[in-house]
Amino acid sequence: MFSDQAEVITYARMAADILGATPMDRPEWTTVAPNGDVYCTLTNNSQRTEADAANPLAPNADGHIIKWRDTDKYLGTTFKWDIFLIAQDTHGTENTFSDPDGLWADPDGRLFIQTDGGQKDGMNNQMLVADTNTGEIRRLFAGVTGDEITGITLTSNRRTLFVNIQHLGKGDPASTNFPAALDGVTVPRDATIVITRKDGGIIGS
């Protein structure tokens, strides 16, 4: 089916299907933690009808995060994996969230999770920080109506964080006028938000 390795790489998903790879629930971002663990957000799959070990919910309306570690520093032919977090399990808690999307592991192993989709309990899309050792999750930032939280970078000292919010209110000024004052007329604008701690500490700590 493929004429050379370049075509295999170009059509990686088709090649994976041929080899019997496990279909996943809409993979979005991946990030590598300092200890070598790789995390991947699986945003959701409301059409899934059968669950399996890697996709434990059917349907999977709220998504989950999977992690794995290669046996040879990303050059191995095998890996070990586990489910890090199932978003549905957070419902009804202080840190309820759905539809994990953006993802980044900081040098201390904290996992920054950004969402894009329908959040529970009336929440807007948000960014949370998970302790990969304990599983504790805390909300760091919440967006505005109809937005998506996406993109993340920090200064080298990790005291200033930059995060994007996009397609606010789907462009409808009746939903939000951010960053302008609420007037029902001004078209909302995508924006980059700058986050610092009042005590000047490392973001997420």
N, CA and C atoms as an extended XYZ file, in Angstrom:
615
Properties=species:S:1:pos:R:3:atomname:S:1:resname:S:1:resid:I:1 pbc="F F F"
N         0.823       -1.207        0.000 N   MET     1
C         0.000        0.000        0.000 CA  MET     1
C         0.858        1.259        0.000 C   MET     1
N         1.989        1.205        0.728 N   PHE     2
C         2.874        2.360        0.812 CA  PHE     2
C         4.120        2.097       -0.009 C   PHE     2
N         4.517        3.074       -0.795 N   SER     3
C         5.643        2.882       -1.700 CA  SER     3
C         6.994        3.034       -1.019 C   SER     3
N         7.034        3.805        0.073 N   ASP     4
C         8.296        3.979        0.801 CA  ASP     4
C         8.000        4.451        2.215 C   ASP     4
N         9.076        4.586        3.026 N   GLN     5
C         8.920        4.979        4.423 CA  GLN     5
C         8.332        6.377        4.567 C   GLN     5
N         8.608        7.235        3.593 N   ALA     6
C         8.053        8.587        3.644 CA  ALA     6
C         6.526        8.545        3.618 C   ALA     6
N         5.954        7.665        2.833 N   GLU     7
C         4.497        7.552        2.785 CA  GLU     7
C         3.953        6.976        4.082 C   GLU     7
N         4.692        6.061        4.687 N   VAL     8
C         4.260        5.504        5.981 CA  VAL     8
C         4.163        6.620        7.013 C   VAL     8
N         5.166        7.486        7.027 N   ILE     9
C         5.162        8.603        7.984 CA  ILE     9
C         4.048        9.590        7.653 C   ILE     9
N         3.852        9.858        6.374 N   THR    10
C         2.809       10.797        5.961 CA  THR    10
C         1.425       10.297        6.328 C   THR    10
N         1.207        9.009        6.149 N   TYR    11
C        -0.095        8.406        6.432 CA  TYR    11
C        -0.003        7.489        7.652 C   TYR    11
N         0.575        8.049        8.728 N   ALA    12
C         0.857        7.247        9.920 CA  ALA    12
C        -0.396        6.611       10.504 C   ALA    12
N        -1.513        7.338       10.524 N   ARG    13
C        -2.727        6.775       11.114 CA  ARG    13
C        -3.232        5.580       10.310 C   ARG    13
N        -3.191        5.684        8.983 N   MET    14
C        -3.605        4.560        8.143 CA  MET    14
C        -2.676        3.365        8.344 C   MET    14
N        -1.382        3.639        8.454 N   ALA    15
C        -0.414        2.556        8.679 CA  ALA    15
C        -0.663        1.883       10.021 C   ALA    15
N        -0.976        2.680       11.029 N   ALA    16
C        -1.249        2.129       12.352 CA  ALA    16
C        -2.486        1.242       12.329 C   ALA    16
N        -3.505        1.663       11.599 N   ASP    17
C        -4.722        0.843       11.490 CA  ASP    17
C        -4.407       -0.516       10.868 C   ASP    17
N        -3.566       -0.514        9.855 N   ILE    18
C        -3.203       -1.765        9.182 CA  ILE    18
C        -2.486       -2.711       10.137 C   ILE    18
N        -1.660       -2.147       11.029 N   LEU    19
C        -0.901       -2.962       11.968 CA  LEU    19
C        -1.687       -3.322       13.224 C   LEU    19
N        -2.924       -2.826       13.323 N   GLY    20
C        -3.767       -3.174       14.464 CA  GLY    20
C        -3.533       -2.338       15.706 C   GLY    20
N        -3.071       -1.111       15.528 N   ALA    21
C        -2.867       -0.229       16.682 CA  ALA    21
C        -4.200        0.075       17.365 C   ALA    21
N        -4.148        0.438       18.630 N   THR    22
C        -5.347        0.732       19.407 CA  THR    22
C        -5.893        2.111       19.049 C   THR    22
N        -7.107        2.222       18.517 N   PRO    23
C        -7.692        3.550       18.247 CA  PRO    23
C        -7.901        4.299       19.557 C   PRO    23
N        -7.554        5.576       19.578 N   MET    24
C        -7.668        6.372       20.793 CA  MET    24
C        -8.737        7.445       20.619 C   MET    24
N        -9.197        7.991       21.744 N   ASP    25
C       -10.308        8.943       21.752 CA  ASP    25
C        -9.833       10.376       21.533 C   ASP    25
N        -9.580       10.696       20.264 N   ARG    26
C        -9.192       12.037       19.835 CA  ARG    26
C        -7.940       12.554       20.549 C   ARG    26
N        -6.784       11.962       20.291 N   PRO    27
C        -5.543       12.480       20.881 CA  PRO    27
C        -5.323       13.933       20.479 C   PRO    27
N        -4.872       14.735       21.437 N   GLU    28
C        -4.614       16.146       21.172 CA  GLU    28
C        -3.145       16.480       21.409 C   GLU    28
N        -2.774       16.828       22.645 N   TRP    29
C        -1.402       17.227       22.937 CA  TRP    29
C        -0.652       16.088       23.624 C   TRP    29
N         0.678       16.086       23.462 N   THR    30
C         1.550       15.222       24.242 CA  THR    30
C         2.620       16.076       24.901 C   THR    30
N         3.159       15.585       26.011 N   THR    31
C         4.253       16.267       26.689 CA  THR    31
C         5.098       15.216       27.397 C   THR    31
N         6.381       15.504       27.559 N   VAL    32
C         7.302       14.567       28.200 CA  VAL    32
C         7.731       15.138       29.543 C   VAL    32
N         7.499       14.373       30.599 N   ALA    33
C         7.896       14.789       31.942 CA  ALA    33
C         9.392       14.539       32.144 C   ALA    33
N         9.997       15.195       33.133 N   PRO    34
C        11.437       15.029       33.366 CA  PRO    34
C        11.863       13.585       33.615 C   PRO    34
N        10.968       12.764       34.156 N   ASN    35
C        11.318       11.369       34.441 CA  ASN    35
C        11.161       10.453       33.231 C   ASN    35
N        10.781       11.008       32.085 N   GLY    36
C        10.646       10.211       30.871 CA  GLY    36
C         9.241        9.772       30.559 C   GLY    36
N         8.296        9.979       31.462 N   ASP    37
C         6.905        9.633       31.174 CA  ASP    37
C         6.353       10.567       30.109 C   ASP    37
N         5.620       10.009       29.160 N   VAL    38
C         4.950       10.785       28.122 CA  VAL    38
C         3.460       10.806       28.437 C   VAL    38
N         2.865       11.988       28.442 N   TYR    39
C         1.436       12.144       28.710 CA  TYR    39
C         0.742       12.595       27.428 C   TYR    39
N        -0.479       12.120       27.220 N   CYS    40
C        -1.250       12.493       26.037 CA  CYS    40
C        -2.704       12.709       26.435 C   CYS    40
N        -3.262       13.844       26.012 N   THR    41
C        -4.676       14.113       26.274 CA  THR    41
C        -5.536       13.444       25.199 C   THR    41
N        -6.601       12.807       25.643 N   LEU    42
C        -7.604       12.198       24.773 CA  LEU    42
C        -8.901       12.934       25.073 C   LEU    42
N        -9.237       13.875       24.220 N   THR    43
C       -10.235       14.888       24.545 CA  THR    43
C       -11.619       14.308       24.833 C   THR    43
N       -12.128       13.459       23.971 N   ASN    44
C       -13.423       12.806       24.190 CA  ASN    44
C       -13.743       11.924       22.984 C   ASN    44
N       -14.783       11.129       23.107 N   ASN    45
C       -15.310       10.354       21.986 CA  ASN    45
C       -16.722        9.923       22.336 C   ASN    45
N       -17.674       10.765       22.010 N   SER    46
C       -19.068       10.475       22.344 CA  SER    46
C       -19.643        9.366       21.474 C   SER    46
N       -18.919        8.969       20.418 N   GLN    47
C       -19.412        7.931       19.518 CA  GLN    47
C       -18.865        6.544       19.845 C   GLN    47
N       -17.971        6.450       20.816 N   ARG    48
C       -17.422        5.142       21.170 CA  ARG    48
C       -18.530        4.252       21.738 C   ARG    48
N       -18.584        3.018       21.272 N   THR    49
C       -19.609        2.083       21.734 CA  THR    49
C       -19.033        0.927       22.544 C   THR    49
N       -17.721        0.711       22.437 N   GLU    50
C       -17.085       -0.369       23.186 CA  GLU    50
C       -15.854        0.168       23.901 C   GLU    50
N       -15.750       -0.132       25.183 N   ALA    51
C       -14.597        0.285       25.969 CA  ALA    51
C       -13.485       -0.752       25.835 C   ALA    51
N       -12.257       -0.316       26.107 N   ASP    52
C       -11.125       -1.240       26.196 CA  ASP    52
C       -10.177       -0.704       27.252 C   ASP    52
N        -9.075       -1.372       27.454 N   ALA    53
C        -8.177       -0.993       28.546 CA  ALA    53
C        -7.660        0.433       28.405 C   ALA    53
N        -7.311        0.836       27.192 N   ALA    54
C        -6.753        2.171       26.975 CA  ALA    54
C        -7.819        3.248       26.863 C   ALA    54
N        -9.064        2.829       26.598 N   ASN    55
C       -10.203        3.742       26.476 CA  ASN    55
C       -11.328        3.172       27.340 C   ASN    55
N       -11.261        3.401       28.657 N   PRO    56
C       -12.109        2.664       29.596 CA  PRO    56
C       -13.574        3.071       29.639 C   PRO    56
N       -13.966        4.125       28.923 N   LEU    57
C       -15.358        4.557       28.946 CA  LEU    57
C       -15.955        4.501       27.540 C   LEU    57
N       -17.205        4.085       27.474 N   ALA    58
C       -17.914        4.063       26.182 CA  ALA    58
C       -19.383        4.402       26.434 C   ALA    58
N       -19.837        5.567       25.942 N   PRO    59
C       -19.041        6.603       25.278 CA  PRO    59
C       -18.146        7.330       26.273 C   PRO    59
N       -17.217        8.095       25.733 N   ASN    60
C       -16.275        8.840       26.569 CA  ASN    60
C       -16.512       10.331       26.349 C   ASN    60
N       -17.508       10.869       27.030 N   ALA    61
C       -17.932       12.253       26.774 CA  ALA    61
C       -16.957       13.296       27.291 C   ALA    61
N       -16.137       12.941       28.296 N   ASP    62
C       -15.318       13.956       28.959 CA  ASP    62
C       -13.821       13.774       28.783 C   ASP    62
N       -13.400       12.660       28.197 N   GLY    63
C       -11.990       12.470       27.896 CA  GLY    63
C       -11.163       11.953       29.058 C   GLY    63
N        -9.895       11.649       28.756 N   HIS    64
C        -8.965       11.185       29.781 CA  HIS    64
C        -7.543       11.480       29.347 C   HIS    64
N        -6.598       11.209       30.237 N   ILE    65
C        -5.181       11.422       29.962 CA  ILE    65
C        -4.459       10.101       30.175 C   ILE    65
N        -3.700        9.701       29.186 N   ILE    66
C        -2.948        8.453       29.245 CA  ILE    66
C        -1.465        8.772       29.346 C   ILE    66
N        -0.675        7.881       29.943 N   LYS    67
C         0.767        8.093       29.993 CA  LYS    67
C         1.477        6.795       29.627 C   LYS    67
N         2.683        6.938       29.101 N   TRP    68
C         3.483        5.762       28.794 CA  TRP    68
C         4.960        6.090       28.934 C   TRP    68
N         5.770        5.041       28.998 N   ARG    69
C         7.220        5.214       29.051 CA  ARG    69
C         7.864        4.192       28.130 C   ARG    69
N         8.657        4.686       27.206 N   ASP    70
C         9.354        3.833       26.255 CA  ASP    70
C        10.437        3.036       26.979 C   ASP    70
N        10.711        1.827       26.492 N   THR    71
C        11.692        0.970       27.142 CA  THR    71
C        13.134        1.352       26.830 C   THR    71
N        13.349        2.230       25.842 N   ASP    72
C        14.712        2.575       25.464 CA  ASP    72
C        14.820        4.037       25.056 C   ASP    72
N        14.403        4.919       25.973 N   LYS    73
C        14.556        6.362       25.758 CA  LYS    73
C        14.035        6.800       24.394 C   LYS    73
N        12.796        6.407       24.081 N   TYR    74
C        12.075        6.810       22.872 CA  TYR    74
C        12.569        6.114       21.603 C   TYR    74
N        13.475        5.136       21.764 N   LEU    75
C        13.946        4.363       20.622 CA  LEU    75
C        13.524        2.902       20.714 C   LEU    75
N        12.869        2.532       21.803 N   GLY    76
C        12.490        1.146       22.006 CA  GLY    76
C        11.321        0.721       21.130 C   GLY    76
N        11.112       -0.568       21.076 N   THR    77
C         9.999       -1.119       20.294 CA  THR    77
C         8.820       -1.500       21.179 C   THR    77
N         8.967       -1.326       22.484 N   THR    78
C         7.868       -1.593       23.421 CA  THR    78
C         7.800       -0.464       24.441 C   THR    78
N         6.667       -0.373       25.140 N   PHE    79
C         6.518        0.636       26.175 CA  PHE    79
C         5.497        0.151       27.194 C   PHE    79
N         5.532        0.751       28.379 N   LYS    80
C         4.537        0.493       29.406 CA  LYS    80
C         3.630        1.701       29.508 C   LYS    80
N         2.356        1.477       29.747 N   TRP    81
C         1.416        2.579       29.782 CA  TRP    81
C         0.428        2.407       30.930 C   TRP    81
N        -0.264        3.506       31.234 N   ASP    82
C        -1.285        3.500       32.288 CA  ASP    82
C        -2.216        4.686       32.042 C   ASP    82
N        -3.409        4.620       32.605 N   ILE    83
C        -4.322        5.763       32.588 CA  ILE    83
C        -3.934        6.687       33.737 C   ILE    83
N        -3.599        7.942       33.423 N   PHE    84
C        -3.252        8.888       34.476 CA  PHE    84
C        -4.499        9.471       35.116 C   PHE    84
N        -5.490        9.812       34.314 N   LEU    85
C        -6.651       10.528       34.838 CA  LEU    85
C        -7.844       10.341       33.907 C   LEU    85
N        -9.014       10.122       34.490 N   ILE    86
C       -10.270       10.095       33.742 CA  ILE    86
C       -11.075       11.310       34.165 C   ILE    86
N       -11.374       12.200       33.217 N   ALA    87
C       -12.020       13.470       33.550 CA  ALA    87
C       -13.360       13.257       34.245 C   ALA    87
N       -14.078       12.225       33.870 N   GLN    88
C       -15.382       11.967       34.493 CA  GLN    88
C       -15.252       11.788       36.000 C   GLN    88
N       -14.110       11.272       36.444 N   ASP    89
C       -13.904       11.026       37.875 CA  ASP    89
C       -13.782       12.310       38.681 C   ASP    89
N       -13.579       13.452       38.008 N   THR    90
C       -13.457       14.720       38.729 CA  THR    90
C       -14.800       15.403       38.937 C   THR    90
N       -15.844       14.903       38.306 N   HIS    91
C       -17.134       15.586       38.375 CA  HIS    91
C       -17.667       15.616       39.807 C   HIS    91
N       -18.215       16.769       40.162 N   GLY    92
C       -18.757       16.938       41.501 CA  GLY    92
C       -17.720       17.355       42.516 C   GLY    92
N       -16.458       17.499       42.088 N   THR    93
C       -15.405       17.939       42.994 CA  THR    93
C       -15.104       19.402       42.759 C   THR    93
N       -14.245       19.942       43.599 N   GLU    94
C       -13.859       21.351       43.461 CA  GLU    94
C       -13.155       21.602       42.130 C   GLU    94
N       -12.522       20.572       41.583 N   ASN    95
C       -11.742       20.736       40.363 CA  ASN    95
C       -12.345       19.974       39.189 C   ASN    95
N       -13.671       20.011       39.086 N   THR    96
C       -14.371       19.399       37.963 CA  THR    96
C       -13.852       19.952       36.634 C   THR    96
N       -13.601       19.056       35.688 N   PHE    97
C       -13.275       19.509       34.335 CA  PHE    97
C       -13.588       18.414       33.332 C   PHE    97
N       -13.668       18.811       32.062 N   SER    98
C       -13.915       17.898       30.945 CA  SER    98
C       -13.022       18.284       29.775 C   SER    98
N       -12.904       17.391       28.825 N   ASP    99
C       -12.262       17.657       27.535 CA  ASP    99
C       -10.841       18.198       27.650 C   ASP    99
N        -9.916       17.443       28.253 N   PRO   100
C        -8.522       17.893       28.305 CA  PRO   100
C        -7.955       18.029       26.903 C   PRO   100
N        -7.155       19.061       26.692 N   ASP   101
C        -6.622       19.353       25.357 CA  ASP   101
C        -5.145       19.731       25.473 C   ASP   101
N        -4.845       21.018       25.697 N   GLY   102
C        -3.458       21.446       25.845 CA  GLY   102
C        -2.806       20.798       27.062 C   GLY   102
N        -1.491       20.560       26.974 N   LEU   103
C        -0.812       19.801       28.024 CA  LEU   103
C         0.666       20.168       28.064 C   LEU   103
N         1.195       20.345       29.284 N   TRP   104
C         2.623       20.609       29.430 CA  TRP   104
C         3.087       20.160       30.803 C   TRP   104
N         4.224       19.448       30.846 N   ALA   105
C         4.837       19.033       32.110 CA  ALA   105
C         6.003       19.954       32.412 C   ALA   105
N         6.006       20.528       33.613 N   ASP   106
C         7.089       21.448       33.958 CA  ASP   106
C         8.299       20.661       34.485 C   ASP   106
N         9.417       21.330       34.742 N   PRO   107
C        10.633       20.634       35.169 CA  PRO   107
C        10.485       19.889       36.496 C   PRO   107
N         9.485       20.238       37.295 N   ASP   108
C         9.251       19.547       38.556 CA  ASP   108
C         8.221       18.435       38.424 C   ASP   108
N         7.731       18.190       37.202 N   GLY   109
C         6.791       17.104       36.984 CA  GLY   109
C         5.336       17.474       37.151 C   GLY   109
N         5.037       18.749       37.390 N   ARG   110
C         3.633       19.158       37.432 CA  ARG   110
C         3.061       19.140       36.022 C   ARG   110
N         1.798       18.753       35.908 N   LEU   111
C         1.159       18.652       34.607 CA  LEU   111
C         0.116       19.751       34.471 C   LEU   111
N         0.338       20.668       33.529 N   PHE   112
C        -0.597       21.753       33.248 CA  PHE   112
C        -1.589       21.240       32.207 C   PHE   112
N        -2.880       21.262       32.541 N   ILE   113
C        -3.933       20.704       31.693 CA  ILE   113
C        -4.858       21.828       31.242 C   ILE   113
N        -5.020       21.984       29.934 N   GLN   114
C        -5.919       22.999       29.382 CA  GLN   114
C        -7.112       22.306       28.726 C   GLN   114
N        -8.280       22.917       28.801 N   THR   115
C        -9.486       22.267       28.300 CA  THR   115
C       -10.074       23.000       27.087 C   THR   115
N       -10.801       22.215       26.279 N   ASP   116
C       -11.510       22.771       25.134 CA  ASP   116
C       -12.758       21.934       24.901 C   ASP   116
N       -13.885       22.392       25.409 N   GLY   117
C       -15.134       21.650       25.239 CA  GLY   117
C       -16.117       22.029       26.318 C   GLY   117
N       -17.239       21.330       26.334 N   GLY   118
C       -18.275       21.629       27.317 CA  GLY   118
C       -17.876       21.216       28.713 C   GLY   118
N       -17.686       22.191       29.587 N   GLN   119
C       -17.317       21.913       30.972 CA  GLN   119
C       -18.566       21.693       31.833 C   GLN   119
N       -18.423       20.912       32.880 N   LYS   120
C       -19.539       20.605       33.778 CA  LYS   120
C       -19.740       21.726       34.793 C   LYS   120
N       -20.867       21.676       35.458 N   ASP   121
C       -21.186       22.591       36.567 CA  ASP   121
C       -21.120       24.058       36.161 C   ASP   121
N       -21.419       24.363       34.892 N   GLY   122
C       -21.449       25.751       34.456 CA  GLY   122
C       -20.098       26.415       34.290 C   GLY   122
N       -19.014       25.617       34.336 N   MET   123
C       -17.673       26.194       34.214 CA  MET   123
C       -17.359       26.572       32.775 C   MET   123
N       -16.513       27.585       32.623 N   ASN   124
C       -15.913       27.871       31.325 CA  ASN   124
C       -14.678       26.990       31.162 C   ASN   124
N       -14.100       26.991       29.973 N   ASN   125
C       -12.852       26.256       29.794 CA  ASN   125
C       -11.798       26.810       30.734 C   ASN   125
N       -10.808       25.992       31.052 N   GLN   126
C        -9.934       26.299       32.175 CA  GLN   126
C        -8.560       25.671       32.013 C   GLN   126
N        -7.657       26.036       32.922 N   MET   127
C        -6.349       25.399       33.028 CA  MET   127
C        -6.156       24.942       34.461 C   MET   127
N        -5.734       23.701       34.601 N   LEU   128
C        -5.517       23.107       35.905 CA  LEU   128
C        -4.083       22.611       35.999 C   LEU   128
N        -3.632       22.342       37.224 N   VAL   129
C        -2.305       21.793       37.438 CA  VAL   129
C        -2.452       20.524       38.258 C   VAL   129
N        -1.877       19.421       37.763 N   ALA   130
C        -1.957       18.138       38.451 CA  ALA   130
C        -0.579       17.756       38.981 C   ALA   130
N        -0.537       17.250       40.202 N   ASP   131
C         0.677       16.678       40.771 CA  ASP   131
C         0.766       15.244       40.261 C   ASP   131
N         1.767       14.932       39.452 N   THR   132
C         1.843       13.605       38.848 CA  THR   132
C         2.224       12.527       39.849 C   THR   132
N         2.690       12.927       41.024 N   ASN   133
C         3.026       11.945       42.062 CA  ASN   133
C         1.823       11.580       42.914 C   ASN   133
N         1.007       12.576       43.262 N   THR   134
C        -0.131       12.336       44.162 CA  THR   134
C        -1.469       12.291       43.437 C   THR   134
N        -1.527       12.839       42.233 N   GLY   135
C        -2.788       12.922       41.508 CA  GLY   135
C        -3.634       14.122       41.899 C   GLY   135
N        -3.170       14.933       42.845 N   GLU   136
C        -3.921       16.127       43.262 CA  GLU   136
C        -4.016       17.117       42.102 C   GLU   136
N        -5.215       17.696       41.935 N   ILE   137
C        -5.460       18.647       40.853 CA  ILE   137
C        -5.970       19.955       41.452 C   ILE   137
N        -5.452       21.066       40.948 N   ARG   138
C        -5.943       22.377       41.358 CA  ARG   138
C        -6.173       23.248       40.133 C   ARG   138
N        -7.255       24.012       40.167 N   ARG   139
C        -7.572       24.922       39.076 CA  ARG   139
C        -6.700       26.164       39.195 C   ARG   139
N        -6.066       26.543       38.086 N   LEU   140
C        -5.196       27.712       38.080 CA  LEU   140
C        -5.823       28.902       37.369 C   LEU   140
N        -6.648       28.623       36.350 N   PHE   141
C        -7.160       29.706       35.520 CA  PHE   141
C        -8.461       29.264       34.867 C   PHE   141
N        -9.430       30.166       34.792 N   ALA   142
C       -10.683       29.912       34.085 CA  ALA   142
C       -10.888       30.991       33.033 C   ALA   142
N       -11.365       30.579       31.855 N   GLY   143
C       -11.556       31.508       30.758 CA  GLY   143
C       -12.923       32.170       30.792 C   GLY   143
N       -13.357       32.662       29.634 N   VAL   144
C       -14.644       33.343       29.523 CA  VAL   144
C       -15.570       32.507       28.642 C   VAL   144
N       -16.796       32.948       28.504 N   THR   145
C       -17.819       32.199       27.784 CA  THR   145
C       -17.368       31.806       26.377 C   THR   145
N       -17.476       30.515       26.086 N   GLY   146
C       -17.261       30.025       24.738 CA  GLY   146
C       -15.841       30.001       24.239 C   GLY   146
N       -14.860       30.182       25.123 N   ASP   147
C       -13.482       30.226       24.664 CA  ASP   147
C       -12.828       28.846       24.710 C   ASP   147
N       -11.601       28.779       24.267 N   GLU   148
C       -10.731       27.613       24.411 CA  GLU   148
C        -9.437       28.089       25.042 C   GLU   148
N        -8.928       27.334       26.010 N   ILE   149
C        -7.627       27.634       26.598 CA  ILE   149
C        -6.591       26.832       25.816 C   ILE   149
N        -5.607       27.517       25.244 N   THR   150
C        -4.652       26.802       24.401 CA  THR   150
C        -3.321       27.526       24.363 C   THR   150
N        -2.265       26.763       24.317 N   GLY   151
C        -0.932       27.348       24.235 CA  GLY   151
C        -0.418       27.740       25.607 C   GLY   151
N         0.833       27.433       25.873 N   ILE   152
C         1.411       27.769       27.174 CA  ILE   152
C         2.929       27.885       27.041 C   ILE   152
N         3.476       28.915       27.653 N   THR   153
C         4.922       29.049       27.756 CA  THR   153
C         5.234       29.886       28.984 C   THR   153
N         6.425       29.701       29.520 N   LEU   154
C         6.848       30.429       30.707 CA  LEU   154
C         8.203       31.070       30.459 C   LEU   154
N         8.499       32.084       31.267 N   THR   155
C         9.846       32.634       31.272 CA  THR   155
C        10.782       31.587       31.879 C   THR   155
N        12.075       31.748       31.667 N   SER   156
C        13.046       30.742       32.108 CA  SER   156
C        13.039       30.522       33.615 C   SER   156
N        12.673       31.541       34.382 N   ASN   157
C        12.624       31.371       35.835 CA  ASN   157
C        11.266       30.853       36.321 C   ASN   157
N        10.340       30.650       35.389 N   ARG   158
C         9.002       30.092       35.652 CA  ARG   158
C         8.166       30.971       36.590 C   ARG   158
N         8.485       32.244       36.632 N   ARG   159
C         7.711       33.189       37.454 CA  ARG   159
C         6.623       33.904       36.660 C   ARG   159
N         6.660       33.811       35.339 N   THR   160
C         5.665       34.454       34.482 CA  THR   160
C         5.188       33.446       33.444 C   THR   160
N         3.876       33.261       33.364 N   LEU   161
C         3.283       32.293       32.448 CA  LEU   161
C         2.428       33.020       31.424 C   LEU   161
N         2.488       32.570       30.182 N   PHE   162
C         1.680       33.121       29.108 CA  PHE   162
C         0.751       32.027       28.593 C   PHE   162
N        -0.537       32.332       28.502 N   VAL   163
C        -1.526       31.367       28.039 CA  VAL   163
C        -2.514       32.073       27.121 C   VAL   163
N        -2.966       31.381       26.090 N   ASN   164
C        -3.875       31.975       25.110 CA  ASN   164
C        -5.323       31.561       25.350 C   ASN   164
N        -6.239       32.469       25.034 N   ILE   165
C        -7.656       32.132       24.957 CA  ILE   165
C        -8.140       32.535       23.572 C   ILE   165
N        -8.887       31.633       22.923 N   GLN   166
C        -9.292       31.905       21.551 CA  GLN   166
C       -10.764       31.591       21.321 C   GLN   166
N       -11.282       32.080       20.197 N   HIS   167
C       -12.688       32.034       19.745 CA  HIS   167
C       -13.677       32.276       20.894 C   HIS   167
N       -13.457       33.350       21.626 N   LEU   168
C       -14.307       33.727       22.751 CA  LEU   168
C       -15.738       33.944       22.287 C   LEU   168
N       -16.681       33.303       22.943 N   GLY   169
C       -18.088       33.472       22.620 CA  GLY   169
C       -18.425       33.175       21.180 C   GLY   169
N       -17.514       32.452       20.496 N   LYS   170
C       -17.670       32.174       19.060 CA  LYS   170
C       -17.830       33.471       18.269 C   LYS   170
N       -17.263       34.562       18.796 N   GLY   171
C       -17.334       35.849       18.128 CA  GLY   171
C       -18.622       36.612       18.340 C   GLY   171
N       -19.484       36.111       19.211 N   ASP   172
C       -20.798       36.725       19.416 CA  ASP   172
C       -20.738       37.724       20.576 C   ASP   172
N       -20.903       39.017       20.327 N   PRO   173
C       -20.837       40.010       21.405 CA  PRO   173
C       -21.977       39.895       22.407 C   PRO   173
N       -23.019       39.137       22.071 N   ALA   174
C       -24.079       38.909       23.055 CA  ALA   174
C       -23.632       37.924       24.132 C   ALA   174
N       -22.560       37.146       23.837 N   SER   175
C       -22.051       36.175       24.801 CA  SER   175
C       -20.979       36.767       25.699 C   SER   175
N       -20.055       37.506       25.089 N   THR   176
C       -18.980       38.140       25.840 CA  THR   176
C       -18.384       39.251       24.990 C   THR   176
N       -17.809       40.245       25.667 N   ASN   177
C       -17.129       41.336       24.972 CA  ASN   177
C       -15.646       41.386       25.335 C   ASN   177
N       -15.175       40.367       26.023 N   PHE   178
C       -13.787       40.345       26.492 CA  PHE   178
C       -12.820       40.649       25.348 C   PHE   178
N       -11.785       41.481       25.610 N   PRO   179
C       -11.383       42.075       26.886 CA  PRO   179
C       -12.032       43.431       27.190 C   PRO   179
N       -12.973       43.857       26.352 N   ALA   180
C       -13.662       45.116       26.619 CA  ALA   180
C       -14.668       44.941       27.747 C   ALA   180
N       -15.113       46.044       28.299 N   ALA   181
C       -16.168       46.009       29.313 CA  ALA   181
C       -17.460       45.484       28.676 C   ALA   181
N       -18.281       44.851       29.490 N   LEU   182
C       -19.522       44.260       28.996 CA  LEU   182
C       -20.442       45.340       28.441 C   LEU   182
N       -20.721       45.268       27.113 N   ASP   183
C       -21.629       46.248       26.522 CA  ASP   183
C       -22.577       45.607       25.505 C   ASP   183
N       -22.389       44.316       25.221 N   GLY   184
C       -23.270       43.616       24.305 CA  GLY   184
C       -23.053       43.958       22.846 C   GLY   184
N       -22.047       44.787       22.561 N   VAL   185
C       -21.819       45.240       21.185 CA  VAL   185
C       -20.406       44.903       20.701 C   VAL   185
N       -19.404       45.169       21.540 N   THR   186
C       -18.010       44.984       21.144 CA  THR   186
C       -17.709       43.508       20.881 C   THR   186
N       -17.126       43.232       19.730 N   VAL   187
C       -16.787       41.851       19.352 CA  VAL   187
C       -15.645       41.352       20.246 C   VAL   187
N       -15.779       40.177       20.834 N   PRO   188
C       -14.709       39.646       21.687 CA  PRO   188
C       -13.459       39.345       20.870 C   PRO   188
N       -12.304       39.436       21.521 N   ARG   189
C       -11.025       39.246       20.842 CA  ARG   189
C       -10.209       38.141       21.504 C   ARG   189
N        -9.535       37.343       20.669 N   ASP   190
C        -8.565       36.396       21.206 CA  ASP   190
C        -7.511       37.171       21.979 C   ASP   190
N        -6.903       36.512       22.950 N   ALA   191
C        -5.962       37.240       23.795 CA  ALA   191
C        -4.912       36.303       24.370 C   ALA   191
N        -3.785       36.897       24.741 N   THR   192
C        -2.760       36.195       25.513 CA  THR   192
C        -2.798       36.751       26.926 C   THR   192
N        -2.946       35.862       27.887 N   ILE   193
C        -3.036       36.241       29.291 CA  ILE   193
C        -1.686       36.012       29.964 C   ILE   193
N        -1.262       36.963       30.782 N   VAL   194
C        -0.010       36.847       31.530 CA  VAL   194
C        -0.352       36.574       32.987 C   VAL   194
N         0.198       35.498       33.543 N   ILE   195
C        -0.106       35.096       34.917 CA  ILE   195
C         1.168       35.125       35.749 C   ILE   195
N         1.102       35.793       36.887 N   THR   196
C         2.189       35.795       37.862 CA  THR   196
C         1.601       35.540       39.240 C   THR   196
N         2.445       35.122       40.158 N   ARG   197
C         2.013       34.947       41.542 CA  ARG   197
C         2.252       36.236       42.324 C   ARG   197
N         1.373       36.520       43.278 N   LYS   198
C         1.544       37.725       44.088 CA  LYS   198
C         2.851       37.706       44.871 C   LYS   198
N         3.298       36.490       45.257 N   ASP   199
C         4.542       36.415       46.013 CA  ASP   199
C         5.759       36.222       45.118 C   ASP   199
N         5.552       36.262       43.786 N   GLY   200
C         6.666       36.132       42.853 CA  GLY   200
C         7.208       34.733       42.696 C   GLY   200
N         6.469       33.733       43.186 N   GLY   201
C         6.937       32.359       43.150 CA  GLY   201
C         6.763       31.669       41.818 C   GLY   201
N         7.179       30.416       41.753 N   ILE   202
C         7.068       29.608       40.549 CA  ILE   202
C         5.604       29.295       40.284 C   ILE   202
N         5.167       29.478       39.050 N   ILE   203
C         3.768       29.236       38.691 CA  ILE   203
C         3.446       27.752       38.810 C   ILE   203
N         2.367       27.453       39.506 N   GLY   204
C         1.926       26.073       39.673 CA  GLY   204
C         2.393       25.417       40.941 C   GLY   204
N         3.352       26.039       41.613 N   SER   205
C         3.893       25.426       42.839 CA  SER   205
C         3.021       25.737       44.044 C   SER   205
